[in-house]
């Protein structure tokens, strides 16, 4: 009986955690535009779209990493990538049609709500996205840029 009580208490606290979202509007955008590929909570889909629960948090504390996150949502990304021995090779579309505010807010949801570690990162601002929007690149370049970043951060 006490085991059952302990179990139900942990279910209740997991539920409370799931509801305490810092970036609710970012979550709304994520659930509408991103979850179809990355799945709810950013857990990813094998062979299709990578999980977003570890690397974005690591990128966000670094200037080049922040730039990479912004470039990915603005321009999309194309070409195979490998995360933890799993390869993903599908096309991430560009979300340049979303506003700077929306993109900052969805990145904040990904970094701060979906990643346990975020290396003391500051929240994304619309101004940060606006600067990156001024210099579009193609999805293959975004992937090359990612490869260089992964190397320089030692990830
Ligand atoms: C049509 C499917 C699809 C949708 C929709 C999509 N993505 Fe992606 N995303 C991908 C794929 C595929 C990749 C990996 C691209 C590659 O293999 O080059 C990716 C990569 C990423 C990465 C880079 C991860 C890393 O480790 O560098 C981020 C960040 C990301 N997506 C965020 C988002 C966000 C935020 C949204 C919604 C605004 C979104 N994605 C919508 C398919 C999608």
Backbone and ligand atoms as CSV (ligand in chain L), in Angstrom:
chain,resi,resn,atom,element,x,y,z
A,1,UNK,N,N,0.825,-1.217,0.000
A,1,UNK,CA,C,0.000,0.000,0.000
A,1,UNK,C,C,0.850,1.255,0.000
A,2,UNK,N,N,1.924,1.254,0.863
A,2,UNK,CA,C,2.763,2.452,0.904
A,2,UNK,C,C,3.502,2.628,-0.422
A,3,UNK,N,N,3.843,1.492,-1.071
A,3,UNK,CA,C,4.509,1.594,-2.381
A,3,UNK,C,C,3.570,2.261,-3.384
A,4,UNK,N,N,2.306,1.918,-3.272
A,4,UNK,CA,C,1.327,2.500,-4.177
A,4,UNK,C,C,1.191,4.013,-3.930
A,5,UNK,N,N,1.193,4.369,-2.647
A,5,UNK,CA,C,1.118,5.800,-2.309
A,5,UNK,C,C,2.331,6.545,-2.841
A,6,UNK,N,N,3.521,5.940,-2.664
A,6,UNK,CA,C,4.746,6.575,-3.138
A,6,UNK,C,C,4.687,6.738,-4.651
A,7,UNK,N,N,4.177,5.711,-5.316
A,7,UNK,CA,C,4.071,5.757,-6.767
A,7,UNK,C,C,3.130,6.875,-7.186
A,8,UNK,N,N,1.970,6.969,-6.533
A,8,UNK,CA,C,1.039,8.005,-6.966
A,8,UNK,C,C,1.603,9.387,-6.642
A,9,UNK,N,N,2.377,9.520,-5.536
A,9,UNK,CA,C,2.990,10.809,-5.224
A,9,UNK,C,C,3.986,11.188,-6.317
A,10,UNK,N,N,4.750,10.213,-6.829
A,10,UNK,CA,C,5.728,10.568,-7.858
A,10,UNK,C,C,5.034,10.898,-9.172
A,11,UNK,N,N,3.908,10.275,-9.437
A,11,UNK,CA,C,3.157,10.618,-10.651
A,11,UNK,C,C,2.645,12.058,-10.538
A,12,UNK,N,N,2.140,12.397,-9.369
A,12,UNK,CA,C,1.633,13.757,-9.163
A,12,UNK,C,C,2.760,14.770,-9.352
A,13,UNK,N,N,3.975,14.497,-8.785
A,13,UNK,CA,C,5.025,15.497,-8.912
A,13,UNK,C,C,5.549,15.570,-10.348
A,14,UNK,N,N,5.585,14.429,-11.058
A,14,UNK,CA,C,6.009,14.473,-12.458
A,14,UNK,C,C,5.017,15.316,-13.260
A,15,UNK,N,N,3.758,15.188,-12.920
A,15,UNK,CA,C,2.725,15.935,-13.604
A,15,UNK,C,C,2.876,17.434,-13.332
A,16,UNK,N,N,3.157,17.778,-12.075
A,16,UNK,CA,C,3.343,19.187,-11.717
A,16,UNK,C,C,4.540,19.759,-12.473
A,17,UNK,N,N,5.625,18.972,-12.570
A,17,UNK,CA,C,6.808,19.429,-13.309
A,17,UNK,C,C,6.478,19.693,-14.769
A,18,UNK,N,N,5.727,18.750,-15.350
A,18,UNK,CA,C,5.394,18.872,-16.768
A,18,UNK,C,C,4.598,20.143,-17.032
A,19,UNK,N,N,3.891,20.615,-16.002
A,19,UNK,CA,C,3.069,21.798,-16.225
A,19,UNK,C,C,3.784,23.114,-15.944
A,20,UNK,N,N,4.929,23.053,-15.231
A,20,UNK,CA,C,5.579,24.311,-14.897
A,20,UNK,C,C,6.521,24.750,-16.016
A,21,UNK,N,N,5.908,25.275,-17.059
A,21,UNK,CA,C,6.655,25.721,-18.230
A,21,UNK,C,C,6.992,27.202,-18.064
A,22,UNK,N,N,8.262,27.562,-18.282
A,22,UNK,CA,C,8.662,28.979,-18.167
A,22,UNK,C,C,8.237,29.783,-19.390
A,23,UNK,N,N,8.318,29.151,-20.560
A,23,UNK,CA,C,8.037,29.870,-21.806
A,23,UNK,C,C,6.794,29.273,-22.463
A,24,UNK,N,N,5.628,29.629,-21.917
A,24,UNK,CA,C,4.378,29.026,-22.380
A,24,UNK,C,C,4.077,29.395,-23.833
A,25,UNK,N,N,4.367,30.641,-24.241
A,25,UNK,CA,C,4.043,30.982,-25.629
A,25,UNK,C,C,5.001,30.250,-26.571
A,26,UNK,N,N,6.248,30.086,-26.147
A,26,UNK,CA,C,7.199,29.294,-26.940
A,26,UNK,C,C,6.745,27.853,-27.058
A,27,UNK,N,N,6.166,27.333,-25.989
A,27,UNK,CA,C,5.657,25.952,-26.023
A,27,UNK,C,C,4.519,25.842,-27.035
A,28,UNK,N,N,3.670,26.871,-27.056
A,28,UNK,CA,C,2.550,26.874,-28.011
A,28,UNK,C,C,3.058,26.811,-29.447
A,29,UNK,N,N,4.105,27.592,-29.727
A,29,UNK,CA,C,4.687,27.588,-31.085
A,29,UNK,C,C,5.324,26.227,-31.360
A,30,UNK,N,N,6.048,25.727,-30.381
A,30,UNK,CA,C,6.711,24.430,-30.557
A,30,UNK,C,C,5.685,23.341,-30.863
A,31,UNK,N,N,4.626,23.305,-30.065
A,31,UNK,CA,C,3.628,22.249,-30.248
A,31,UNK,C,C,2.938,22.364,-31.606
A,32,UNK,N,N,2.802,23.593,-32.118
A,32,UNK,CA,C,2.149,23.790,-33.411
A,32,UNK,C,C,3.094,23.553,-34.582
A,33,UNK,N,N,4.326,24.078,-34.485
A,33,UNK,CA,C,5.200,24.078,-35.670
A,33,UNK,C,C,6.323,23.055,-35.627
A,34,UNK,N,N,6.717,22.612,-34.487
A,34,UNK,CA,C,7.942,21.813,-34.391
A,34,UNK,C,C,7.694,20.371,-33.975
A,35,UNK,N,N,6.657,20.163,-33.155
A,35,UNK,CA,C,6.464,18.840,-32.553
A,35,UNK,C,C,6.114,17.774,-33.595
A,36,UNK,N,N,5.585,18.190,-34.750
A,36,UNK,CA,C,5.258,17.212,-35.789
A,36,UNK,C,C,6.510,16.400,-36.148
A,37,UNK,N,N,7.670,17.029,-36.140
A,37,UNK,CA,C,8.921,16.301,-36.407
A,37,UNK,C,C,9.669,15.961,-35.121
A,38,UNK,N,N,9.881,16.963,-34.270
A,38,UNK,CA,C,10.717,16.730,-33.078
A,38,UNK,C,C,9.954,16.070,-31.931
A,39,UNK,N,N,8.650,15.925,-32.065
A,39,UNK,CA,C,7.788,15.302,-31.062
A,39,UNK,C,C,7.621,16.184,-29.819
A,40,UNK,N,N,6.537,15.945,-29.111
A,40,UNK,CA,C,6.249,16.727,-27.903
A,40,UNK,C,C,7.424,16.594,-26.947
A,41,UNK,N,N,7.800,17.722,-26.339
A,41,UNK,CA,C,8.920,17.688,-25.397
A,41,UNK,C,C,10.272,17.557,-26.086
A,42,UNK,N,N,10.301,17.576,-27.431
A,42,UNK,CA,C,11.564,17.528,-28.176
A,42,UNK,C,C,12.293,16.208,-28.081
A,43,UNK,N,N,11.553,15.119,-27.893
A,43,UNK,CA,C,12.264,13.838,-27.719
A,43,UNK,C,C,12.813,13.261,-29.020
A,44,UNK,N,N,12.402,13.839,-30.176
A,44,UNK,CA,C,12.951,13.399,-31.456
A,44,UNK,C,C,12.278,12.155,-32.000
A,45,UNK,N,N,12.625,11.838,-33.265
A,45,UNK,CA,C,12.083,10.641,-33.926
A,45,UNK,C,C,13.228,9.978,-34.640
A,46,UNK,N,N,13.471,8.722,-34.358
A,46,UNK,CA,C,14.597,8.016,-34.962
A,46,UNK,C,C,14.611,8.155,-36.476
A,47,UNK,N,N,15.770,8.482,-37.005
A,47,UNK,CA,C,15.967,8.546,-38.450
A,47,UNK,C,C,15.383,9.791,-39.083
A,48,UNK,N,N,14.609,10.563,-38.328
A,48,UNK,CA,C,13.881,11.670,-38.933
A,48,UNK,C,C,14.306,13.011,-38.353
A,49,UNK,N,N,13.998,13.252,-37.111
A,49,UNK,CA,C,14.326,14.547,-36.504
A,49,UNK,C,C,15.018,14.318,-35.169
A,50,UNK,N,N,16.125,15.051,-34.933
A,50,UNK,CA,C,16.915,14.791,-33.724
A,50,UNK,C,C,16.202,15.234,-32.451
A,51,UNK,N,N,16.582,14.638,-31.312
A,51,UNK,CA,C,16.080,15.132,-30.037
A,51,UNK,C,C,16.649,16.523,-29.778
A,52,UNK,N,N,15.899,17.347,-29.048
A,52,UNK,CA,C,16.344,18.720,-28.761
A,52,UNK,C,C,16.484,18.917,-27.259
A,53,UNK,N,N,16.834,17.866,-26.556
A,53,UNK,CA,C,16.821,17.921,-25.094
A,53,UNK,C,C,18.200,18.042,-24.469
A,54,UNK,N,N,19.262,18.074,-25.289
A,54,UNK,CA,C,20.611,18.177,-24.721
A,54,UNK,C,C,21.471,19.220,-25.388
A,55,UNK,N,N,21.636,19.078,-26.717
A,55,UNK,CA,C,22.582,19.974,-27.395
A,55,UNK,C,C,22.151,21.441,-27.382
A,56,UNK,N,N,20.880,21.770,-27.638
A,56,UNK,CA,C,20.535,23.203,-27.635
A,56,UNK,C,C,20.914,23.891,-26.320
A,57,UNK,N,N,20.747,23.213,-25.210
A,57,UNK,CA,C,21.127,23.787,-23.918
A,57,UNK,C,C,22.627,24.030,-23.838
A,58,UNK,N,N,23.394,23.138,-24.447
A,58,UNK,CA,C,24.848,23.296,-24.453
A,58,UNK,C,C,25.260,24.437,-25.372
A,59,UNK,N,N,24.568,24.574,-26.506
A,59,UNK,CA,C,24.911,25.644,-27.452
A,59,UNK,C,C,24.636,27.028,-26.843
A,60,UNK,N,N,23.560,27.108,-26.059
A,60,UNK,CA,C,23.009,28.429,-25.708
A,60,UNK,C,C,23.895,29.288,-24.819
A,61,UNK,N,N,24.884,28.671,-24.154
A,61,UNK,CA,C,25.785,29.456,-23.314
A,61,UNK,C,C,26.980,30.010,-24.077
A,62,UNK,N,N,27.023,29.744,-25.379
A,62,UNK,CA,C,28.169,30.113,-26.194
A,62,UNK,C,C,27.698,31.004,-27.356
A,63,UNK,N,N,28.458,32.062,-27.656
A,63,UNK,CA,C,28.013,33.002,-28.700
A,63,UNK,C,C,27.809,32.296,-30.047
A,64,UNK,N,N,28.762,31.443,-30.440
A,64,UNK,CA,C,28.629,30.745,-31.729
A,64,UNK,C,C,27.472,29.742,-31.675
A,65,UNK,N,N,27.235,29.188,-30.511
A,65,UNK,CA,C,26.142,28.231,-30.348
A,65,UNK,C,C,24.787,28.910,-30.451
A,66,UNK,N,N,24.687,30.104,-29.870
A,66,UNK,CA,C,23.428,30.861,-29.972
A,66,UNK,C,C,23.159,31.215,-31.425
A,67,UNK,N,N,24.230,31.613,-32.106
A,67,UNK,CA,C,24.090,31.962,-33.511
A,67,UNK,C,C,23.574,30.727,-34.275
A,68,UNK,N,N,24.139,29.565,-33.971
A,68,UNK,CA,C,23.729,28.337,-34.648
A,68,UNK,C,C,22.244,28.039,-34.425
A,69,UNK,N,N,21.760,28.220,-33.210
A,69,UNK,CA,C,20.340,27.956,-32.945
A,69,UNK,C,C,19.465,28.902,-33.759
A,70,UNK,N,N,19.850,30.172,-33.785
A,70,UNK,CA,C,19.082,31.156,-34.562
A,70,UNK,C,C,19.112,30.835,-36.045
A,71,UNK,N,N,20.301,30.491,-36.546
A,71,UNK,CA,C,20.428,30.168,-37.977
A,71,UNK,C,C,19.588,28.947,-38.334
A,72,UNK,N,N,19.517,27.984,-37.431
A,72,UNK,CA,C,18.757,26.755,-37.726
A,72,UNK,C,C,17.268,27.060,-37.900
A,73,UNK,N,N,16.704,27.830,-36.976
A,73,UNK,CA,C,15.257,28.095,-37.132
A,73,UNK,C,C,14.982,29.064,-38.282
A,74,UNK,N,N,15.901,29.990,-38.544
A,74,UNK,CA,C,15.677,30.951,-39.632
A,74,UNK,C,C,15.848,30.331,-41.016
A,75,UNK,N,N,16.842,29.455,-41.155
A,75,UNK,CA,C,17.204,28.950,-42.484
A,75,UNK,C,C,16.933,27.470,-42.696
A,76,UNK,N,N,16.618,26.756,-41.615
A,76,UNK,CA,C,16.480,25.304,-41.726
A,76,UNK,C,C,17.853,24.649,-41.772
A,77,UNK,N,N,17.863,23.335,-41.909
A,77,UNK,CA,C,19.139,22.614,-41.989
A,77,UNK,C,C,18.946,21.367,-42.822
A,78,UNK,N,N,19.972,21.037,-43.615
A,78,UNK,CA,C,19.860,19.937,-44.560
A,78,UNK,C,C,21.134,19.109,-44.586
A,79,UNK,N,N,21.004,17.797,-44.558
A,79,UNK,CA,C,22.163,16.901,-44.631
A,79,UNK,C,C,22.258,16.079,-43.356
A,80,UNK,N,N,22.944,14.933,-43.447
A,80,UNK,CA,C,22.978,14.006,-42.309
A,80,UNK,C,C,23.732,14.571,-41.108
A,81,UNK,N,N,23.191,14.356,-39.927
A,81,UNK,CA,C,23.894,14.670,-38.681
A,81,UNK,C,C,23.811,13.444,-37.774
A,82,UNK,N,N,24.787,13.308,-36.891
A,82,UNK,CA,C,24.795,12.159,-35.975
A,82,UNK,C,C,24.801,12.671,-34.548
A,83,UNK,N,N,23.877,12.169,-33.738
A,83,UNK,CA,C,23.839,12.505,-32.312
A,83,UNK,C,C,23.784,11.193,-31.546
A,84,UNK,N,N,24.736,10.991,-30.656
A,84,UNK,CA,C,24.789,9.767,-29.864
A,84,UNK,C,C,24.602,8.520,-30.713
A,85,UNK,N,N,25.432,8.395,-31.743
A,85,UNK,CA,C,25.432,7.214,-32.614
A,85,UNK,C,C,24.165,7.026,-33.451
A,86,UNK,N,N,23.265,7.986,-33.429
A,86,UNK,CA,C,22.083,7.866,-34.289
A,86,UNK,C,C,22.173,8.927,-35.377
A,87,UNK,N,N,21.886,8.512,-36.611
A,87,UNK,CA,C,21.973,9.451,-37.729
A,87,UNK,C,C,20.578,9.944,-38.108
A,88,UNK,N,N,20.504,11.241,-38.374
A,88,UNK,CA,C,19.249,11.870,-38.798
A,88,UNK,C,C,19.529,12.493,-40.149
A,89,UNK,N,N,18.663,12.239,-41.092
A,89,UNK,CA,C,18.915,12.810,-42.406
A,89,UNK,C,C,17.592,13.147,-43.072
A,90,UNK,N,N,17.125,14.302,-42.764
A,90,UNK,CA,C,15.836,14.755,-43.267
A,90,UNK,C,C,15.964,16.267,-43.318
A,91,UNK,N,N,15.008,16.953,-43.898
A,91,UNK,CA,C,15.200,18.389,-44.066
A,91,UNK,C,C,14.448,19.168,-42.999
A,92,UNK,N,N,15.187,19.977,-42.269
A,92,UNK,CA,C,14.525,20.907,-41.339
A,92,UNK,C,C,14.142,22.133,-42.153
A,93,UNK,N,N,12.846,22.486,-42.180
A,93,UNK,CA,C,12.425,23.648,-42.991
A,93,UNK,C,C,12.853,24.969,-42.349
A,94,UNK,N,N,12.821,26.032,-43.135
A,94,UNK,CA,C,13.082,27.381,-42.623
A,94,UNK,C,C,11.814,27.909,-41.955
A,95,UNK,N,N,11.995,28.604,-40.843
A,95,UNK,CA,C,10.857,29.248,-40.181
A,95,UNK,C,C,10.986,30.760,-40.243
A,96,UNK,N,N,11.587,31.245,-41.351
A,96,UNK,CA,C,11.796,32.685,-41.507
A,96,UNK,C,C,10.472,33.453,-41.561
A,97,UNK,N,N,9.380,32.745,-41.866
A,97,UNK,CA,C,8.091,33.449,-41.923
A,97,UNK,C,C,7.569,33.789,-40.519
A,98,UNK,N,N,8.116,33.173,-39.484
A,98,UNK,CA,C,7.716,33.523,-38.106
A,98,UNK,C,C,8.429,34.817,-37.704
A,99,UNK,N,N,7.870,35.533,-36.741
A,99,UNK,CA,C,8.466,36.814,-36.329
A,99,UNK,C,C,9.696,36.581,-35.452
A,100,UNK,N,N,10.490,37.641,-35.296
A,100,UNK,CA,C,11.674,37.562,-34.429
A,100,UNK,C,C,11.258,37.162,-33.008
A,101,UNK,N,N,10.152,37.741,-32.537
A,101,UNK,CA,C,9.664,37.438,-31.183
A,101,UNK,C,C,9.295,35.958,-31.058
A,102,UNK,N,N,8.599,35.458,-32.087
A,102,UNK,CA,C,8.176,34.046,-32.035
A,102,UNK,C,C,9.387,33.112,-32.023
A,103,UNK,N,N,10.386,33.439,-32.841
A,103,UNK,CA,C,11.553,32.547,-32.908
A,103,UNK,C,C,12.359,32.610,-31.614
A,104,UNK,N,N,12.488,33.809,-31.034
A,104,UNK,CA,C,13.186,33.916,-29.745
A,104,UNK,C,C,12.427,33.101,-28.711
A,105,UNK,N,N,11.108,33.200,-28.734
A,105,UNK,CA,C,10.326,32.530,-27.711
A,105,UNK,C,C,10.336,31.007,-27.867
A,106,UNK,N,N,10.321,30.514,-29.098
A,106,UNK,CA,C,10.377,29.049,-29.257
A,106,UNK,C,C,11.771,28.530,-28.866
A,107,UNK,N,N,12.816,29.302,-29.166
A,107,UNK,CA,C,14.161,28.865,-28.753
A,107,UNK,C,C,14.287,28.884,-27.229
A,108,UNK,N,N,13.656,29.866,-26.587
A,108,UNK,CA,C,13.708,29.892,-25.118
A,108,UNK,C,C,12.995,28.685,-24.516
A,109,UNK,N,N,11.881,28.299,-25.122
A,109,UNK,CA,C,11.196,27.091,-24.642
A,109,UNK,C,C,12.113,25.870,-24.797
A,110,UNK,N,N,12.745,25.750,-25.970
A,110,UNK,CA,C,13.625,24.593,-26.204
A,110,UNK,C,C,14.777,24.599,-25.198
A,111,UNK,N,N,15.459,25.734,-25.084
A,111,UNK,CA,C,16.663,25.783,-24.238
A,111,UNK,C,C,16.321,25.658,-22.750
A,112,UNK,N,N,15.354,26.439,-22.285
A,112,UNK,CA,C,15.138,26.514,-20.833
A,112,UNK,C,C,14.105,25.530,-20.302
A,113,UNK,N,N,13.142,25.143,-21.135
A,113,UNK,CA,C,12.141,24.191,-20.641
A,113,UNK,C,C,12.469,22.746,-21.013
A,114,UNK,N,N,13.148,22.542,-22.142
A,114,UNK,CA,C,13.381,21.155,-22.558
A,114,UNK,C,C,14.766,20.634,-22.202
A,115,UNK,N,N,15.698,21.551,-21.900
A,115,UNK,CA,C,17.065,21.113,-21.592
A,115,UNK,C,C,17.358,21.321,-20.111
A,116,UNK,N,N,17.797,20.249,-19.448
A,116,UNK,CA,C,18.110,20.360,-18.028
A,116,UNK,C,C,19.316,21.271,-17.810
A,117,UNK,N,N,20.285,21.216,-18.723
A,117,UNK,CA,C,21.484,22.071,-18.587
A,117,UNK,C,C,21.436,23.170,-19.620
A,118,UNK,N,N,21.681,24.416,-19.169
A,118,UNK,CA,C,21.789,25.470,-20.179
A,118,UNK,C,C,22.943,26.422,-19.925
A,119,UNK,N,N,23.994,25.919,-19.315
A,119,UNK,CA,C,25.263,26.654,-19.213
A,119,UNK,C,C,25.120,28.154,-18.933
A,120,UNK,N,N,24.305,28.520,-17.969
A,120,UNK,CA,C,24.114,29.931,-17.573
A,120,UNK,C,C,23.744,30.847,-18.746
A,121,UNK,N,N,23.036,30.291,-19.718
A,121,UNK,CA,C,22.656,31.078,-20.894
A,121,UNK,C,C,21.653,32.161,-20.528
A,122,UNK,N,N,21.727,33.270,-21.265
A,122,UNK,CA,C,20.692,34.309,-21.141
A,122,UNK,C,C,19.562,33.960,-22.107
A,123,UNK,N,N,18.345,34.441,-21.827
A,123,UNK,CA,C,17.253,34.193,-22.776
A,123,UNK,C,C,17.525,34.848,-24.137
A,124,UNK,N,N,17.031,34.241,-25.176
A,124,UNK,CA,C,17.106,34.840,-26.520
A,124,UNK,C,C,16.218,36.065,-26.587
A,125,UNK,N,N,16.653,37.057,-27.361
A,125,UNK,CA,C,15.836,38.254,-27.578
A,125,UNK,C,C,15.483,38.349,-29.067
A,126,UNK,N,N,14.427,39.112,-29.347
A,126,UNK,CA,C,14.033,39.325,-30.739
A,126,UNK,C,C,15.162,40.015,-31.505
A,127,UNK,N,N,15.906,40.908,-30.833
A,127,UNK,CA,C,16.989,41.635,-31.505
A,127,UNK,C,C,18.077,40.675,-32.002
A,128,UNK,N,N,18.316,39.636,-31.218
A,128,UNK,CA,C,19.331,38.646,-31.601
A,128,UNK,C,C,18.914,37.934,-32.902
A,129,UNK,N,N,17.640,37.605,-32.988
A,129,UNK,CA,C,17.129,36.920,-34.187
A,129,UNK,C,C,17.162,37.877,-35.383
A,130,UNK,N,N,16.807,39.121,-35.118
A,130,UNK,CA,C,16.758,40.120,-36.197
A,130,UNK,C,C,18.117,40.261,-36.867
A,131,UNK,N,N,19.181,40.298,-36.076
A,131,UNK,CA,C,20.533,40.425,-36.621
A,131,UNK,C,C,20.856,39.242,-37.537
A,132,UNK,N,N,20.491,38.038,-37.096
A,132,UNK,CA,C,20.808,36.842,-37.893
A,132,UNK,C,C,19.966,36.767,-39.160
A,133,UNK,N,N,18.774,37.308,-39.085
A,133,UNK,CA,C,17.869,37.287,-40.239
A,133,UNK,C,C,18.466,38.103,-41.391
A,134,UNK,N,N,19.269,39.103,-41.050
A,134,UNK,CA,C,19.840,39.991,-42.066
A,134,UNK,C,C,20.829,39.271,-42.987
A,135,UNK,N,N,21.325,38.097,-42.566
A,135,UNK,CA,C,22.299,37.376,-43.398
A,135,UNK,C,C,21.856,35.929,-43.598
A,136,UNK,N,N,20.893,35.704,-44.523
A,136,UNK,CA,C,20.377,34.349,-44.731
A,136,UNK,C,C,21.452,33.390,-45.255
A,137,UNK,N,N,21.323,32.114,-44.959
A,137,UNK,CA,C,22.225,31.109,-45.541
A,137,UNK,C,C,21.417,29.879,-45.925
A,138,UNK,N,N,22.025,28.975,-46.729
A,138,UNK,CA,C,21.218,27.802,-47.071
A,138,UNK,C,C,21.419,26.697,-46.030
A,139,UNK,N,N,20.481,25.748,-46.070
A,139,UNK,CA,C,20.437,24.708,-45.042
A,139,UNK,C,C,21.693,23.847,-44.986
A,140,UNK,N,N,22.367,23.672,-46.139
A,140,UNK,CA,C,23.597,22.870,-46.146
A,140,UNK,C,C,24.718,23.623,-45.413
A,141,UNK,N,N,24.737,24.953,-45.596
A,141,UNK,CA,C,25.738,25.764,-44.876
A,141,UNK,C,C,25.489,25.745,-43.377
A,142,UNK,N,N,24.196,25.744,-43.006
A,142,UNK,CA,C,23.854,25.697,-41.580
A,142,UNK,C,C,24.389,24.403,-40.976
A,143,UNK,N,N,24.317,23.324,-41.752
A,143,UNK,CA,C,24.829,22.043,-41.272
A,143,UNK,C,C,26.352,22.078,-41.142
A,144,UNK,N,N,27.042,22.699,-42.103
A,144,UNK,CA,C,28.510,22.802,-42.003
A,144,UNK,C,C,28.908,23.626,-40.796
A,145,UNK,N,N,28.159,24.687,-40.591
A,145,UNK,CA,C,28.392,25.547,-39.439
A,145,UNK,C,C,28.219,24.765,-38.127
A,146,UNK,N,N,27.213,23.886,-38.121
A,146,UNK,CA,C,26.958,23.059,-36.941
A,146,UNK,C,C,28.137,22.131,-36.670
A,147,UNK,N,N,28.663,21.532,-37.753
A,147,UNK,CA,C,29.783,20.598,-37.582
A,147,UNK,C,C,30.973,21.317,-36.941
A,148,UNK,N,N,31.246,22.550,-37.385
A,148,UNK,CA,C,32.365,23.319,-36.830
A,148,UNK,C,C,32.103,23.652,-35.356
A,149,UNK,N,N,30.856,23.962,-35.046
A,149,UNK,CA,C,30.496,24.312,-33.666
A,149,UNK,C,C,30.687,23.109,-32.727
A,150,UNK,N,N,30.183,21.950,-33.171
A,150,UNK,CA,C,30.278,20.725,-32.368
A,150,UNK,C,C,31.742,20.438,-32.042
A,151,UNK,N,N,32.592,20.654,-33.041
A,151,UNK,CA,C,34.023,20.425,-32.869
A,151,UNK,C,C,34.596,21.426,-31.854
A,152,UNK,N,N,34.252,22.704,-32.034
A,152,UNK,CA,C,34.862,23.703,-31.153
A,152,UNK,C,C,34.348,23.603,-29.716
A,153,UNK,N,N,33.121,23.132,-29.531
A,153,UNK,CA,C,32.612,22.971,-28.153
A,153,UNK,C,C,32.987,21.609,-27.572
A,154,UNK,N,N,33.563,20.745,-28.411
A,154,UNK,CA,C,33.951,19.409,-27.960
A,154,UNK,C,C,32.741,18.539,-27.615
A,155,UNK,N,N,31.654,18.670,-28.365
A,155,UNK,CA,C,30.438,17.886,-28.082
A,155,UNK,C,C,30.361,16.606,-28.923
L,1,LIG,C1,C,9.758,18.803,-41.105
L,1,LIG,C2,C,10.406,18.384,-39.878
L,1,LIG,C3,C,10.904,19.449,-38.923
L,1,LIG,C4,C,10.216,20.494,-38.369
L,1,LIG,C5,C,8.760,20.883,-38.589
L,1,LIG,C6,C,11.145,21.159,-37.485
L,1,LIG,N1,N,12.365,20.553,-37.513
L,1,LIG,FE1,FE,14.022,21.065,-36.424
L,1,LIG,N2,N,15.084,19.648,-37.401
L,1,LIG,C7,C,14.571,18.746,-38.307
L,1,LIG,C8,C,15.650,17.940,-38.844
L,1,LIG,C9,C,15.508,16.842,-39.865
L,1,LIG,C10,C,16.834,18.401,-38.232
L,1,LIG,C11,C,18.251,17.891,-38.534
L,1,LIG,C12,C,18.668,18.459,-39.895
L,1,LIG,C13,C,19.824,17.742,-40.521
L,1,LIG,O1,O,19.875,16.510,-40.416
L,1,LIG,O2,O,20.664,18.416,-41.161
L,1,LIG,C14,C,16.435,19.461,-37.316
L,1,LIG,C15,C,17.314,20.157,-36.501
L,1,LIG,C16,C,16.936,21.073,-35.549
L,1,LIG,C17,C,17.837,21.716,-34.616
L,1,LIG,C18,C,19.336,21.493,-34.515
L,1,LIG,C19,C,19.689,20.456,-33.481
L,1,LIG,C20,C,21.179,20.305,-33.316
L,1,LIG,O3,O,21.572,19.370,-32.612
L,1,LIG,O4,O,21.946,21.102,-33.835
L,1,LIG,C21,C,17.091,22.575,-33.873
L,1,LIG,C22,C,17.581,23.475,-32.751
L,1,LIG,C23,C,15.718,22.462,-34.349
L,1,LIG,N3,N,15.666,21.543,-35.353
L,1,LIG,C24,C,14.660,23.188,-33.828
L,1,LIG,C25,C,13.396,23.214,-34.416
L,1,LIG,C26,C,12.351,24.131,-34.012
L,1,LIG,C27,C,12.460,25.127,-32.859
L,1,LIG,C28,C,11.284,23.896,-34.842
L,1,LIG,C29,C,9.975,24.627,-34.899
L,1,LIG,C30,C,10.042,26.082,-35.063
L,1,LIG,C31,C,11.677,22.823,-35.746
L,1,LIG,N4,N,12.951,22.439,-35.455
L,1,LIG,C32,C,10.837,22.275,-36.705
L,1,LIG,C33,C,13.267,18.617,-38.690
L,1,LIG,C34,C,12.252,19.498,-38.381
